[in-house]
Amino acid sequence: MGLFEGFLVTLRQWRRHVTIPYPDVKRPKPLRLHGRHVLNRYEDGMEKCIGCELCAGVCPARCIYVRGADNPPENPVSPGERYGFVYEINYLRCIHCDLCVEACPTEAITESKLFEFSFTDRRDAIYTRDELLVDDEGRPKKLPWEDWRPGEDEHTSAWMRATSPSGVAAYEGKVAWSGELGYGVRPPEAGQSDAPPAAGEIPAAAAVAPPADEDDD
């Protein structure tokens, strides 16, 4: 390729303009974007975290620290026997892999659509339980160094899917999560196939062929 042809390749790229006046205008974010975490509550206001520490155990960056404590009988914090007495996430380490969300058995920890936040003090990067826990309306608490935009504080557990991880159609149309404070129970998603299976029908993706008889030739 000659010199002129090489410059021509570069000049052709000028036809497409993808730059936008950031941060005044931002592109819509995906529904299941992995952003800043939140700790959710049930519809009655009780916390979903039971202090099991599974999120901390599965975290590859070791950025989560959890300590559970027994629920006070006279004023329980969560429906279980224990609750997350201490919950901290160090965002200087977090890689937003979402493994903590996948591991949580009660859907307590999920991720919002906020990813634009920075710190002038390293101590601000360690989010505590009080900062992560949603407010009385079920919305994330907005801290001074976070750039929240309209809609980013809604349905912070939108990553939760009604379909199984393998895409089995039998899970389509079924609610697979508990209700959230401020939002109730979200309707199930359509799933990954064109139409949900009929009642009693075994989807092809879920069907498993029986083992072959070793005596057969």
SETOR-527567 format. One line per 4 residues: number of its first residue (from 1); their letters; for each residue x, y, z of N, C-alpha, C, O. Coordinates in pm, whole numbers. Example, Ala and Ser with C-alpha at 12.3 -4.5 7.8 and 13.67 -1.06 7.14 Angstrom:
2
1> as> 1319/-569/780/1230/-450/780/1320/-330/780/1424/-332/846; 1285/-225/708/1367/-106/714/1290/3/787/1341/114/804
REM end
This chain:
217
1> mglf> 85/-119/0/0/0/0/89/124/0/180/137/81; 59/215/-94/139/334/-104/107/436/3/17/416/84; 183/546/2/164/650/103/26/712/92/-39/736/194; -21/738/-31/-152/799/-49/-264/708/-1/-359/752/63
5> egfl> -252/578/-34/-355/484/10/-361/474/163/-468/458/221; -245/485/228/-242/480/374/-314/598/436/-389/582/532; -290/720/380/-360/837/432/-509/830/401/-591/881/477; -545/768/289/-685/757/251/-764/674/352/-880/704/379
9> vtlr> -701/571/409/-767/491/512/-801/577/633/-909/564/691; -709/665/671/-733/753/785/-841/855/754/-928/881/838; -838/915/634/-936/1017/598/-1077/962/593/-1173/1035/619; -1092/835/560/-1225/776/552/-1293/766/689/-1415/762/699
13> qwrr> -1213/761/793/-1270/749/926/-1339/877/971/-1416/875/1067; -1312/987/905/-1374/1114/944/-1521/1120/908/-1591/1212/951; -1570/1027/833/-1711/1028/794/-1802/994/912/-1918/1036/914; -1751/920/1008/-1831/879/1123/-1789/959/1246/-1673/955/1286
17> hvti> -1882/1030/1303/-1855/1110/1421/-1926/1046/1540/-2049/1047/1546; -1851/989/1633/-1908/923/1749/-1886/1001/1877/-1935/963/1983; -1812/1109/1868/-1785/1190/1988/-1909/1266/2030/-1978/1325/1946; -1938/1266/2158/-2052/1340/2213/-2000/1436/2319/-1895/1413/2378
21> pypd> -2074/1545/2344/-2027/1646/2441/-2038/1596/2585/-2124/1641/2660; -1952/1506/2622/-1947/1452/2758/-1893/1560/2853/-1800/1631/2814; -1945/1576/2976/-2048/1493/3040/-2189/1549/3030/-2280/1496/3094; -2208/1655/2950/-2342/1713/2941/-2440/1616/2876/-2557/1611/2913
25> vkrp> -2394/1540/2781/-2477/1441/2712/-2412/1305/2727/-2292/1289/2703; -2491/1208/2766/-2438/1073/2785/-2527/973/2713/-2649/989/2705; -2465/870/2661/-2541/766/2595/-2618/683/2698/-2574/670/2812; -2731/628/2658/-2807/542/2751/-2722/423/2795/-2648/364/2716
29> kplr> -2733/389/2922/-2654/280/2977/-2731/149/2970/-2853/149/2981; -2661/38/2951/-2730/-92/2948/-2804/-118/3078/-2766/-68/3184; -2910/-197/3069/-2993/-223/3185/-2915/-291/3295/-2938/-264/3413; -2822/-380/3259/-2748/-459/3358/-2602/-414/3368/-2513/-497/3388
33> lhgr> -2579/-286/3355/-2444/-234/3369/-2391/-260/3510/-2464/-247/3608; -2266/-298/3519/-2204/-326/3649/-2146/-196/3705/-2036/-155/3667; -2220/-132/3793/-2176/-6/3852/-2157/-17/4002/-2120/-122/4055; -2183/93/4071/-2164/98/4215/-2267/10/4286/-2384/9/4250
37> hvln> -2222/-64/4387/-2308/-158/4457/-2409/-88/4549/-2391/27/4589; -2515/-161/4580/-2611/-119/4681/-2652/-242/4762/-2646/-355/4713; -2693/-218/4884/-2751/-322/4969/-2901/-300/4974/-2947/-193/5014; -2978/-400/4934/-3122/-385/4917/-3200/-422/5043/-3147/-484/5135
41> ryed> -3326/-381/5044/-3420/-412/5151/-3542/-484/5093/-3573/-474/4974; -3610/-558/5181/-3738/-617/5143/-3845/-509/5143/-3822/-396/5186; -3962/-546/5095/-4072/-449/5086/-4113/-394/5222/-4164/-282/5231; -4093/-472/5328/-4129/-424/5462/-4019/-341/5525/-4033/-298/5640
45> gmek> -3910/-317/5454/-3802/-234/5504/-3688/-310/5568/-3584/-251/5598; -3704/-441/5591/-3596/-518/5653/-3484/-542/5552/-3508/-554/5432; -3363/-550/5604/-3247/-567/5517/-3238/-711/5466/-3271/-806/5537; -3193/-724/5340/-3180/-857/5280/-3050/-926/5321/-3043/-1049/5318
49> cigc> -2949/-850/5358/-2820/-909/5394/-2831/-986/5525/-2884/-935/5624; -2781/-1109/5525/-2783/-1193/5645/-2642/-1218/5699/-2623/-1302/5786; -2545/-1145/5647/-2408/-1157/5698/-2344/-1292/5674/-2262/-1336/5755; -2379/-1360/5566/-2324/-1494/5540/-2180/-1490/5488/-2110/-1591/5495
53> elca> -2136/-1375/5437/-2000/-1353/5389/-1968/-1427/5260/-1851/-1438/5224; -2068/-1479/5189/-2041/-1546/5062/-1987/-1448/4958/-1902/-1485/4877; -2035/-1325/4960/-1984/-1225/4866/-1836/-1199/4888/-1760/-1187/4793; -1795/-1190/5014/-1654/-1168/5046/-1570/-1289/5008/-1457/-1274/4963
57> gvcp> -1626/-1409/5025/-1551/-1529/4993/-1527/-1548/4845/-1424/-1603/4805; -1623/-1504/4762/-1611/-1525/4618/-1537/-1411/4549/-1496/-1426/4434; -1519/-1298/4616/-1457/-1181/4552/-1313/-1208/4512/-1231/-1237/4599; -1278/-1200/4383/-1140/-1227/4340/-1043/-1115/4377/-922/-1138/4384
61> arci> -1095/-996/4402/-1009/-882/4436/-996/-862/4586/-920/-775/4630; -1069/-942/4665/-1066/-930/4811/-1097/-787/4856/-1030/-732/4943; -1199/-729/4794/-1233/-590/4827/-1352/-581/4921/-1387/-471/4964; -1417/-693/4955/-1536/-692/5039/-1502/-748/5177/-1437/-852/5189
65> yvrg> -1547/-679/5279/-1528/-724/5416/-1664/-724/5485/-1732/-622/5490; -1703/-840/5538/-1834/-855/5602/-1816/-921/5738/-1737/-1014/5754; -1890/-870/5834/-1899/-934/5966/-2045/-944/6004/-2115/-843/6009; -2091/-1064/6029/-2230/-1084/6069/-2247/-1074/6219/-2153/-1093/6295
69> adnp> -2369/-1046/6260/-2404/-1038/6402/-2544/-1093/6420/-2625/-1090/6327; -2573/-1142/6540/-2706/-1195/6569/-2809/-1083/6572/-2783/-974/6623; -2925/-1113/6517/-3033/-1015/6518/-3083/-993/6660/-3106/-1089/6733; -3101/-869/6700/-3161/-844/6832/-3307/-889/6831/-3383/-847/6743
73> penp> -3349/-973/6925/-3486/-1026/6923/-3594/-919/6927/-3699/-935/6865; -3569/-810/6998/-3671/-707/7013/-3682/-617/6890/-3786/-555/6868; -3575/-608/6811/-3576/-522/6692/-3487/-583/6585/-3377/-532/6561; -3531/-691/6518/-3447/-758/6418/-3422/-669/6297/-3509/-592/6256
77> vspg> -3303/-682/6241/-3265/-602/6124/-3300/-675/5995/-3340/-612/5897; -3286/-807/5995/-3317/-889/5878/-3408/-1003/5921/-3421/-1030/6040; -3473/-1071/5826/-3563/-1181/5862/-3491/-1304/5917/-3554/-1388/5982; -3363/-1315/5893/-3289/-1433/5939/-3239/-1420/6081/-3276/-1328/6153
81> eryg> -3154/-1515/6119/-3097/-1511/6254/-2987/-1408/6266/-2960/-1357/6375; -2921/-1375/6153/-2809/-1281/6157/-2830/-1173/6051/-2915/-1185/5963; -2750/-1068/6061/-2753/-962/5962/-2611/-910/5942/-2521/-941/6020; -2593/-833/5837/-2460/-779/5808/-2428/-661/5898/-2461/-547/5866
85> fvye> -2365/-687/6011/-2332/-582/6107/-2227/-487/6050/-2237/-366/6067; -2128/-543/5983/-2025/-464/5914/-2023/-506/5768/-2016/-625/5737; -2031/-411/5678/-2024/-439/5534/-1945/-327/5469/-1987/-211/5472; -1832/-361/5412/-1746/-261/5350/-1699/-309/5213/-1671/-428/5194
89> inyl> -1692/-217/5118/-1637/-245/4985/-1529/-142/4956/-1553/-22/4964; -1410/-189/4923/-1299/-102/4890/-1295/-84/4738/-1255/-175/4665; -1337/32/4691/-1344/56/4546/-1209/87/4483/-1201/107/4362; -1105/92/4562/-971/98/4504/-928/-38/4452/-831/-49/4378
93> rcih> -1000/-143/4491/-969/-279/4449/-1077/-339/4359/-1047/-424/4276; -1201/-295/4376/-1314/-359/4308/-1296/-354/4156/-1259/-251/4100; -1323/-467/4089/-1314/-476/3944/-1453/-490/3880/-1463/-510/3759; -1559/-481/3959/-1697/-486/3910/-1722/-611/3826/-1782/-605/3719
97> cdlc> -1678/-723/3876/-1697/-850/3805/-1836/-907/3827/-1880/-993/3750; -1907/-860/3931/-2044/-902/3961/-2053/-1041/4024/-2162/-1095/4040; -1938/-1099/4061/-1942/-1231/4124/-2008/-1225/4261/-2072/-1322/4302; -1995/-1115/4331/-2060/-1102/4461/-2211/-1106/4447/-2281/-1162/4531
101> veac> -2262/-1046/4339/-2405/-1046/4315/-2454/-1186/4283/-2560/-1227/4331; -2377/-1260/4204/-2415/-1395/4169/-2415/-1487/4292/-2495/-1579/4300; -2325/-1461/4386/-2310/-1550/4501/-2412/-1523/4611/-2438/-1612/4692; -2469/-1405/4615/-2558/-1369/4725/-2686/-1452/4723/-2757/-1451/4622
105> ptea> -2718/-1524/4830/-2838/-1609/4831/-2967/-1534/4855/-3075/-1589/4832; -2960/-1410/4900/-3082/-1333/4932/-3100/-1211/4843/-3190/-1131/4866; -3016/-1196/4741/-3024/-1081/4650/-3004/-949/4723/-3063/-847/4688; -2920/-953/4825/-2897/-833/4905/-2804/-735/4834/-2829/-615/4836
109> ites> -2698/-785/4772/-2600/-698/4707/-2623/-701/4556/-2616/-807/4494; -2649/-586/4498/-2663/-573/4353/-2587/-450/4310/-2533/-376/4393; -2582/-426/4179/-2506/-313/4127/-2597/-217/4052/-2684/-259/3976; -2576/-90/4076/-2652/14/4009/-2588/47/3875/-2492/-18/3834
113> klfe> -2642/148/3806/-2587/189/3678/-2486/303/3692/-2440/359/3593; -2451/337/3815/-2353/443/3837/-2211/388/3831/-2177/296/3905; -2130/444/3743/-1989/405/3741/-1897/527/3742/-1775/513/3739; -1956/647/3746/-1875/768/3742/-1866/828/3882/-1949/909/3924
117> fsft> -1764/787/3952/-1738/845/4083/-1588/838/4108/-1522/741/4072; -1535/941/4170/-1391/950/4197/-1372/1007/4337/-1464/1062/4396; -1251/991/4388/-1224/1027/4526/-1100/1115/4534/-1001/1092/4464; -1107/1214/4620/-989/1295/4651/-925/1248/4781/-814/1289/4814
121> drrd> -996/1164/4854/-945/1106/4977/-962/954/4968/-1072/906/4942; -857/880/4989/-862/736/4977/-961/673/5074/-1015/566/5047; -984/738/5186/-1078/684/5283/-1221/686/5230/-1303/604/5272; -1252/778/5138/-1386/783/5080/-1413/664/4988/-1528/633/4959
125> aiyt> -1307/598/4942/-1323/486/4850/-1371/359/4921/-1410/263/4855; -1369/358/5053/-1418/243/5129/-1562/273/5170/-1587/350/5264; -1655/212/5099/-1797/234/5128/-1840/144/5244/-1810/25/5246; -1910/203/5337/-1956/129/5454/-2101/84/5435/-2165/117/5335
129> rdel> -2149/8/5530/-2287/-41/5525/-2387/74/5517/-2485/66/5443; -2364/180/5593/-2455/293/5593/-2461/361/5457/-2566/413/5418; -2351/362/5384/-2348/426/5253/-2405/336/5144/-2461/385/5046; -2391/206/5159/-2438/113/5058/-2586/81/5070/-2651/49/4970
133> lvdd> -2641/89/5191/-2780/51/5213/-2875/153/5148/-2855/273/5162; -2977/103/5078/-3073/192/5013/-3154/266/5119/-3164/223/5234; -3213/379/5079/-3287/462/5173/-3429/407/5194/-3459/296/5152; -3512/485/5258/-3647/439/5291/-3737/427/5169/-3847/372/5180
137> egrp> -3694/475/5055/-3770/462/4931/-3710/356/4839/-3758/336/4727; -3605/289/4886/-3542/186/4805/-3443/238/4703/-3407/165/4611; -3399/360/4717/-3305/419/4622/-3167/433/4685/-3155/449/4807; -3061/426/4603/-2925/439/4657/-2902/576/4719/-2958/676/4675
141> kklp> -2818/579/4820/-2780/705/4880/-2675/772/4791/-2576/710/4753; -2698/898/4759/-2611/970/4667/-2506/1049/4745/-2538/1138/4824; -2381/1013/4722/-2271/1076/4793/-2213/1192/4712/-2232/1196/4590; -2145/1285/4777/-2102/1408/4707/-2012/1384/4586/-2014/1465/4493
145> wedw> -1936/1277/4585/-1841/1255/4476/-1898/1166/4365/-1823/1120/4279; -2027/1142/4366/-2091/1056/4267/-2173/1139/4168/-2242/1232/4208; -2165/1104/4040/-2236/1176/3934/-2359/1096/3892/-2354/1023/3793; -2467/1110/3966/-2592/1040/3935/-2669/1118/3830/-2676/1241/3835
149> rpge> -2727/1045/3734/-2813/1103/3633/-2954/1045/3645/-2970/938/3704; -3057/1113/3592/-3194/1063/3605/-3209/919/3556/-3164/884/3447; -3272/837/3638/-3297/699/3602/-3192/600/3647/-3216/480/3648; -3075/649/3685/-2968/559/3724/-2987/501/3864/-2920/405/3901
153> deht> -3077/560/3942/-3100/511/4077/-3226/424/4084/-3273/394/4194; -3280/384/3970/-3400/302/3968/-3366/156/3935/-3278/128/3854; -3438/66/3998/-3423/-78/3972/-3277/-121/3972/-3224/-166/3871; -3215/-105/4085/-3072/-138/4094/-3047/-287/4085/-2932/-329/4068
157> sawm> -3151/-368/4094/-3133/-513/4078/-3181/-559/3942/-3225/-673/3927; -3175/-472/3842/-3224/-508/3709/-3142/-619/3644/-3185/-678/3545; -3025/-646/3700/-2944/-755/3643/-3009/-890/3667/-2980/-986/3596; -3098/-900/3768/-3158/-1028/3803/-3244/-1078/3688/-3332/-1007/3640
161> rats> -3220/-1199/3644/-3291/-1253/3529/-3381/-1368/3569/-3351/-1443/3661; -3492/-1382/3499/-3583/-1492/3525/-3535/-1619/3458/-3575/-1729/3497; -3449/-1606/3358/-3399/-1724/3288/-3278/-1778/3361/-3207/-1705/3430; -3254/-1908/3345/-3139/-1969/3409/-3013/-1926/3337/-3020/-1877/3225
165> psgv> -2894/-1942/3400/-2770/-1901/3334/-2747/-1969/3200/-2683/-1912/3111; -2798/-2091/3183/-2778/-2162/3057/-2885/-2128/2954/-2881/-2180/2843; -2980/-2043/2990/-3082/-2003/2896/-3193/-2103/2879/-3259/-2103/2775; -3217/-2190/2977/-3323/-2289/2966/-3458/-2218/2962/-3489/-2136/3049
169> aaye> -3538/-2250/2862/-3664/-2179/2842/-3766/-2208/2951/-3863/-2134/2964; -3746/-2315/3029/-3841/-2347/3135/-3845/-2240/3242/-3941/-2234/3319; -3743/-2154/3250/-3739/-2049/3350/-3802/-1920/3301/-3811/-1823/3377; -3845/-1916/3176/-3902/-1793/3122/-4040/-1769/3181/-4117/-1862/3204
173> gkva> -4070/-1643/3205/-4201/-1607/3256/-4221/-1633/3403/-4333/-1620/3453; -4116/-1671/3475/-4126/-1699/3617/-4043/-1598/3696/-3930/-1567/3661; -4102/-1547/3802/-4031/-1453/3888/-3926/-1529/3968/-3956/-1629/4033; -3803/-1482/3962/-3694/-1551/4029/-3627/-1464/4134/-3513/-1491/4173
177> wsge> -3695/-1360/4180/-3636/-1272/4281/-3745/-1228/4379/-3865/-1239/4351; -3703/-1179/4490/-3796/-1131/4592/-3828/-984/4570/-3759/-915/4494; -3933/-936/4637/-3973/-797/4623/-3871/-700/4680/-3792/-735/4769; -3873/-578/4627/-3779/-474/4672/-3855/-357/4731/-3966/-325/4689
181> lgyg> -3795/-294/4830/-3852/-175/4889/-3864/-66/4784/-3767/-30/4718; -3985/-13/4769/-4008/94/4674/-4050/49/4536/-4100/129/4458; -4030/-79/4504/-4060/-129/4370/-4150/-252/4369/-4214/-282/4268; -4156/-323/4480/-4236/-446/4483/-4168/-557/4404/-4046/-562/4395
185> vrpp> -4248/-644/4346/-4196/-755/4267/-4205/-719/4120/-4313/-695/4067; -4092/-715/4054/-4090/-681/3913/-4146/-796/3830/-4127/-912/3866; -4214/-766/3720/-4267/-873/3635/-4153/-953/3572/-4046/-898/3549; -4174/-1080/3545/-4068/-1162/3484/-4039/-1120/3342/-4123/-1060/3274
189> eagq> -3921/-1151/3298/-3881/-1118/3162/-3923/-1227/3065/-3951/-1341/3104; -3926/-1190/2938/-3969/-1285/2835/-3868/-1397/2817/-3905/-1510/2785; -3741/-1368/2838/-3639/-1472/2826/-3565/-1468/2694/-3557/-1364/2630; -3512/-1581/2654/-3423/-1586/2538/-3483/-1657/2418/-3422/-1657/2311
193> sdap> -3601/-1719/2433/-3664/-1784/2319/-3778/-1698/2268/-3813/-1597/2330; -3837/-1737/2155/-3943/-1657/2095/-4071/-1658/2179/-4140/-1557/2186; -4102/-1771/2241/-4225/-1782/2319/-4202/-1876/2435/-4126/-1972/2422; -4267/-1851/2550/-4250/-1942/2663/-4313/-2077/2634/-4409/-2085/2558
197> paag> -4260/-2185/2693/-4314/-2317/2667/-4453/-2334/2727/-4489/-2268/2825; -4531/-2422/2666/-4665/-2450/2717/-4656/-2526/2847/-4551/-2582/2881; -4767/-2528/2922/-4769/-2595/3051/-4738/-2743/3036/-4800/-2813/2955; -4643/-2789/3114/-4605/-2930/3109/-4509/-2966/2998/-4466/-3081/2989
201> eipa> -4475/-2870/2914/-4385/-2897/2802/-4240/-2886/2848/-4205/-2793/2921; -4155/-2978/2806/-4013/-2975/2840/-3940/-2909/2725/-3941/-2960/2613; -3875/-2796/2750/-3803/-2727/2643/-3690/-2814/2587/-3635/-2899/2657; -3658/-2790/2463/-3552/-2870/2401/-3419/-2849/2470/-3339/-2941/2481
205> aaav> -3396/-2724/2518/-3268/-2695/2584/-3256/-2768/2716/-3145/-2792/2764; -3371/-2802/2777/-3368/-2869/2907/-3375/-3020/2895/-3350/-3091/2992; -3410/-3068/2777/-3422/-3212/2760/-3285/-3277/2756/-3193/-3227/2691; -3270/-3386/2826/-3143/-3459/2830/-3166/-3598/2775/-3253/-3669/2823
209> appa> -3088/-3638/2676/-3104/-3768/2615/-3062/-3876/2712/-2962/-3860/2783; -3136/-3987/2719/-3099/-4097/2810/-2970/-4162/2764/-2940/-4161/2645; -2893/-4219/2859/-2767/-4283/2819/-2790/-4403/2728/-2887/-4477/2744; -2702/-4420/2635/-2715/-4531/2541/-2683/-4664/2609/-2601/-4669/2700
213> dedd> -2748/-4769/2564/-2726/-4902/2619/-2593/-4955/2571/-2568/-4962/2451; -2507/-4993/2664/-2374/-5038/2627/-2378/-5169/2548/-2284/-5201/2475; -2489/-5245/2563/-2498/-5373/2491/-2534/-5355/2346/-2513/-5445/2264; -2590/-5234/2311/-2629/-5212/2173/-2506/-5188/2088/-2410/-5127/2134
217> d> -2510/-5236/1967/-2399/-5216/1874/-2413/-5081/1805/-2329/-5045/1723
REM end
